[in-house]
Amino acid sequence: MLVAHNAIFDYGFLNCEYSHHEVRTPRGLVLDSYPMAKKIFPGLANYKLGTLVQHLKIEAKEFHRAEGDATYCARLLLKMIERITGSAMNWPPLDNLVALTGRAELRFPIIEPQPKQLNLLDLL
């Protein structure tokens, strides 16, 4: 499963790169924490990752760095699951999490690398 905040952006970017390079895509579900947070934590001024991290008192150092943002997103997901079920260890069915996004289930298309044909013009 891939969890991202505003996953539609990341999904589009990654899907384009996977297609361009013809590499295998992840097989799991893509879950968007942004619309989930709007339903689970109503009434906030905005739902940017930084705002949610501050609101939930998740320890943070810097934003807009891949590793840090991925960590904050994971911690946000655990906080949302804790809010829903009472425990971060008691996960609801994935269908319920998908329903919280308000979107259809999102998965990467299956891309299998294809052998390349030699183009003689490339050799000139």
C-alpha positions in Angstrom: 0.0 0.0 0.0 1.2 3.5 -0.8 0.0 6.3 1.5 0.5 9.8 0.4 -0.9 13.2 1.4 -2.7 14.5 -1.7 -1.9 11.2 -3.4 -3.5 12.2 -6.7 -0.5 14.5 -7.3 2.0 11.8 -6.4 0.1 9.1 -8.2 0.1 11.1 -11.4 3.8 11.9 -11.3 4.8 8.4 -10.4 2.5 6.8 -13.0 4.0 9.0 -15.7 7.5 8.0 -14.7 6.6 4.3 -14.5 5.1 4.5 -17.9 7.9 6.5 -19.4 10.6 4.1 -18.1 8.4 1.0 -18.6 9.1 -0.4 -15.2 6.9 -2.5 -13.0 4.5 -0.6 -10.9 3.6 -1.2 -7.2 0.8 -3.7 -6.9 -0.9 -2.3 -3.8 -3.5 0.2 -3.1 -2.9 4.0 -3.2 -4.4 5.7 -0.2 -4.8 9.5 0.1 -4.5 10.8 3.6 -5.7 14.3 2.6 -9.4 13.7 2.1 -9.4 11.2 5.0 -8.0 13.9 7.3 -10.8 16.3 6.3 -13.4 13.8 7.4 -11.6 12.6 10.6 -10.4 16.0 11.8 -13.2 18.4 10.7 -13.0 22.1 11.4 -9.3 22.8 10.8 -8.2 26.0 8.9 -6.6 23.8 6.2 -5.5 20.2 5.7 -1.9 20.7 4.6 0.5 18.1 6.0 2.3 20.6 8.1 -0.9 21.9 9.7 -2.1 18.4 10.5 1.4 17.5 12.0 1.3 20.6 14.2 -2.4 20.0 15.2 -1.7 16.4 16.2 1.6 17.3 17.9 3.6 15.0 15.7 7.3 15.7 16.1 8.7 17.4 13.0 11.8 19.1 11.9 11.5 20.0 8.2 8.9 19.7 5.5 9.0 19.1 1.8 11.7 16.5 2.0 10.8 13.0 0.8 11.9 11.0 3.9 10.5 13.5 6.4 7.2 13.9 4.6 6.8 10.1 4.2 7.4 9.7 8.0 4.9 12.5 8.8 2.3 10.9 6.5 2.8 7.5 8.1 2.4 9.0 11.6 -0.7 10.9 10.4 -2.2 7.7 9.1 -1.6 6.0 12.5 -3.2 9.0 14.3 -6.3 8.7 12.0 -6.6 5.0 12.6 -6.3 5.6 16.3 -9.1 8.2 16.1 -11.3 5.8 14.1 -10.7 2.6 16.1 -9.3 3.7 19.4 -5.9 2.1 18.7 -3.3 2.7 16.0 -2.8 -1.1 16.1 -6.5 -1.9 15.3 -6.8 -1.3 11.6 -10.2 -1.1 10.0 -10.8 -2.9 6.7 -9.0 -1.3 3.8 -12.4 -0.8 2.1 -13.4 1.5 5.0 -10.2 3.5 4.6 -10.8 3.8 0.9 -14.4 5.0 1.6 -13.0 7.8 3.7 -11.1 9.2 0.7 -14.5 9.7 -1.1 -12.9 8.3 -4.2 -12.8 5.0 -6.1 -10.1 2.6 -5.2 -6.8 3.8 -6.7 -4.1 1.4 -8.0 -1.3 1.7 -10.5 -1.9 0.1 -13.9 0.1 -3.0 -14.5 3.1 -2.2 -16.6 5.4 -4.9 -17.6 8.7 -4.0 -19.2 8.8 -4.8 -22.9 11.9 -5.8 -24.8 13.2 -2.9 -27.0 13.7 -3.4 -30.7 17.0 -2.2 -32.1 16.6 0.9 -34.3 19.4 1.2 -36.8 18.9 4.9 -36.9 19.9 5.1 -33.2 23.3 3.7 -34.2 24.2 6.4 -36.7 
